[in-house]
Protein backbone atom coordinates (compact mmCIF):
# COMPACT_ATOMS: atom_id res chain seq x y z
CA UNK A 1 0.00 0.00 0.00
CA UNK A 2 2.97 2.30 0.38
CA UNK A 3 3.30 2.26 -3.40
CA UNK A 4 -0.31 3.44 -3.83
CA UNK A 5 0.02 6.06 -1.12
CA UNK A 6 3.19 7.40 -2.74
CA UNK A 7 1.41 7.66 -6.10
CA UNK A 8 -1.49 9.50 -4.51
CA UNK A 9 0.82 11.99 -2.85
CA UNK A 10 2.87 12.43 -6.03
CA UNK A 11 -0.17 13.23 -8.20
CA UNK A 12 -2.55 14.94 -5.76
CA UNK A 13 -1.87 18.39 -7.21
CA UNK A 14 -0.92 17.24 -10.71
CA UNK A 15 -4.09 15.34 -11.46
CA UNK A 16 -5.47 12.03 -12.59
CA UNK A 17 -7.07 10.56 -15.71
CA UNK A 18 -10.10 8.41 -14.89
CA UNK A 19 -10.79 5.79 -17.57
CA UNK A 20 -14.16 5.38 -19.31
CA UNK A 21 -15.89 2.69 -17.23
CA UNK A 22 -14.92 4.34 -13.95
CA UNK A 23 -16.07 7.74 -15.17
CA UNK A 24 -19.38 6.18 -16.23
CA UNK A 25 -19.69 4.56 -12.80
CA UNK A 26 -19.05 7.93 -11.17
CA UNK A 27 -21.65 9.75 -13.29
CA UNK A 28 -24.32 7.07 -12.88
CA UNK A 29 -23.71 6.75 -9.14
CA UNK A 30 -23.82 10.49 -8.56
CA UNK A 31 -26.98 10.74 -10.63
CA UNK A 32 -28.72 7.94 -8.73
CA UNK A 33 -26.75 5.40 -6.73
CA UNK A 34 -29.54 2.84 -7.16
CA UNK A 35 -28.73 2.57 -10.88
CA UNK A 36 -25.36 0.98 -10.11
CA UNK A 37 -27.08 -2.36 -9.53
CA UNK A 38 -29.66 -1.87 -12.29
CA UNK A 39 -27.79 -0.38 -15.25
CA UNK A 40 -26.04 -3.08 -17.27
CA UNK A 41 -23.06 -0.88 -18.13
CA UNK A 42 -22.05 -0.53 -14.48
CA UNK A 43 -23.59 -3.61 -12.87
CA UNK A 44 -20.18 -5.26 -12.53
CA UNK A 45 -19.39 -2.56 -9.97
CA UNK A 46 -20.62 -2.24 -6.42
CA UNK A 47 -21.61 0.78 -4.39
CA UNK A 48 -18.25 0.36 -2.63
CA UNK A 49 -16.56 0.73 -6.03
CA UNK A 50 -18.54 3.92 -6.61
CA UNK A 51 -17.44 5.27 -3.23
CA UNK A 52 -13.87 4.29 -4.07
CA UNK A 53 -13.97 6.19 -7.39
CA UNK A 54 -15.70 9.15 -5.74
CA UNK A 55 -12.82 9.31 -3.26
CA UNK A 56 -10.42 9.65 -6.20
CA UNK A 57 -12.49 12.51 -7.59
CA UNK A 58 -12.45 14.26 -4.27
CA UNK A 59 -8.77 13.64 -3.62
CA UNK A 60 -7.15 15.04 -6.77
CA UNK A 61 -7.12 18.75 -7.50
CA UNK A 62 -7.64 18.03 -11.19
CA UNK A 63 -9.43 15.24 -13.05
CA UNK A 64 -8.34 15.03 -16.67
CA UNK A 65 -10.34 13.51 -19.49
CA UNK A 66 -10.35 13.37 -23.28
CA UNK A 67 -13.08 13.83 -25.88
CA UNK A 68 -12.71 10.11 -26.64
CA UNK A 69 -13.41 9.12 -23.01
CA UNK A 70 -16.39 11.47 -22.85
CA UNK A 71 -17.77 10.19 -26.14
CA UNK A 72 -17.61 6.60 -24.91
CA UNK A 73 -19.27 7.57 -21.64
CA UNK A 74 -22.01 9.38 -23.53
CA UNK A 75 -22.59 6.47 -25.90
CA UNK A 76 -22.66 3.90 -23.09
CA UNK A 77 -25.04 6.12 -21.12
CA UNK A 78 -27.61 5.90 -23.91
CA UNK A 79 -28.48 2.43 -22.61
CA UNK A 80 -30.12 4.02 -19.58
CA UNK A 81 -33.93 4.00 -19.71
CA UNK A 82 -35.24 6.63 -22.11
CA UNK A 83 -37.49 8.15 -19.44
CA UNK A 84 -34.47 9.29 -17.38
CA UNK A 85 -31.96 9.91 -20.17
CA UNK A 86 -32.70 13.60 -20.64
CA UNK A 87 -32.42 14.30 -16.91
CA UNK A 88 -29.25 12.21 -16.69
CA UNK A 89 -27.57 14.08 -19.56
CA UNK A 90 -28.56 17.39 -18.02
CA UNK A 91 -26.94 16.21 -14.79
CA UNK A 92 -23.67 15.04 -16.36
CA UNK A 93 -23.37 18.27 -18.29
CA UNK A 94 -22.56 20.03 -15.02
CA UNK A 95 -20.15 17.24 -14.04
CA UNK A 96 -18.31 17.47 -17.36
CA UNK A 97 -17.85 21.21 -16.87
CA UNK A 98 -15.55 20.60 -13.89
CA UNK A 99 -13.29 18.16 -15.75
CA UNK A 100 -10.08 19.24 -17.43
CA UNK A 101 -10.51 18.06 -21.03
CA UNK A 102 -7.40 17.60 -23.12
CA UNK A 103 -7.57 17.03 -26.84
CA UNK A 104 -5.32 15.10 -29.17
CA UNK A 105 -6.29 14.69 -32.81
CA UNK A 106 -7.57 11.22 -33.64
CA UNK A 107 -5.26 10.93 -36.65
CA UNK A 108 -2.29 11.38 -34.29
CA UNK A 109 -3.69 8.93 -31.75
CA UNK A 110 -4.28 6.38 -34.53
CA UNK A 111 -0.67 6.64 -35.65
CA UNK A 112 0.57 5.20 -32.33
CA UNK A 113 1.93 1.64 -32.49
CA UNK A 114 -0.49 0.41 -29.82
CA UNK A 115 -3.63 1.68 -31.60
CA UNK A 116 -4.40 -1.66 -33.27
CA UNK A 117 -4.52 -3.41 -29.89
CA UNK A 118 -6.04 -0.73 -27.67
CA UNK A 119 -8.37 1.27 -29.92
CA UNK A 120 -8.90 5.00 -30.04
CA UNK A 121 -9.89 5.88 -26.49
CA UNK A 122 -7.20 3.86 -24.71
CA UNK A 123 -4.58 4.91 -27.26
CA UNK A 124 -5.51 8.50 -26.51
CA UNK A 125 -4.92 7.86 -22.82
CA UNK A 126 -1.53 6.30 -23.58
CA UNK A 127 -0.62 9.25 -25.82
CA UNK A 128 -1.66 11.75 -23.16
CA UNK A 129 0.33 9.85 -20.56
CA UNK A 130 3.56 10.13 -22.57
CA UNK A 131 4.59 13.17 -20.53
CA UNK A 132 3.90 11.24 -17.29
CA UNK A 133 2.08 14.23 -15.87
CA UNK A 134 -1.01 12.40 -14.58
CA UNK A 135 -1.84 9.29 -12.62
CA UNK A 136 -4.02 6.95 -14.68
CA UNK A 137 -6.85 5.16 -12.87
CA UNK A 138 -8.52 2.30 -14.69
CA UNK A 139 -9.98 -1.18 -14.33
CA UNK A 140 -8.88 -2.18 -17.83
CA UNK A 141 -6.09 -4.78 -17.71
CA UNK A 142 -4.76 -4.33 -21.29
CA UNK A 143 -4.55 -0.57 -20.78
CA UNK A 144 -2.93 -0.77 -17.35
CA UNK A 145 -0.44 -3.36 -18.60
CA UNK A 146 0.52 -1.18 -21.61
CA UNK A 147 0.93 1.88 -19.40
CA UNK A 148 3.03 -0.04 -16.88
CA UNK A 149 5.27 -1.36 -19.66
CA UNK A 150 5.84 2.25 -20.75
CA UNK A 151 6.79 3.32 -17.22
CA UNK A 152 3.59 5.30 -16.68
CA UNK A 153 2.13 5.41 -13.18
CA UNK A 154 -1.21 3.63 -13.19
CA UNK A 155 -3.60 2.24 -10.61
CA UNK A 156 -5.82 -0.63 -11.66
CA UNK A 157 -8.61 -0.64 -9.10
CA UNK A 158 -9.04 -4.40 -9.52
CA UNK A 159 -5.68 -4.78 -7.78
CA UNK A 160 -6.65 -2.74 -4.74
CA UNK A 161 -10.43 -3.04 -4.41
CA UNK A 162 -10.29 -4.70 -1.03
CA UNK A 163 -7.83 -2.19 0.42
CA UNK A 164 -9.13 0.58 2.61
CA UNK A 165 -6.77 3.50 2.39
CA UNK A 166 -9.05 6.51 1.99
CA UNK A 167 -9.97 6.91 5.64
RAKA-V267332 format. One record per residue. SS is DSSP state (h for helix, s for strand, l for the rest). Layout:
ss: {SS/SS}
//
This chain:
ss: {l/h/h/h/h/h/h/h/h/h/h/l/l/l/l/s/s/s/l/h/h/h/h/h/h/h/h/h/h/h/h/l/h/h/h/h/l/l/l/l/l/l/l/l/l/l/h/h/h/h/h/h/h/h/h/h/h/h/h/l/l/l/s/s/s/l/h/h/h/h/h/h/h/h/h/h/h/l/l/l/l/h/h/h/h/h/h/h/h/h/h/h/h/h/h/h/h/l/l/s/s/l/l/l/l/h/h/h/h/h/l/l/l/l/h/h/h/h/h/h/h/h/h/h/h/h/h/h/h/h/h/l/l/l/s/s/s/s/l/l/h/h/h/h/h/h/h/h/h/l/l/l/l/s/s/s/h/h/h/h/l/l/l/l/l/l/l}
//
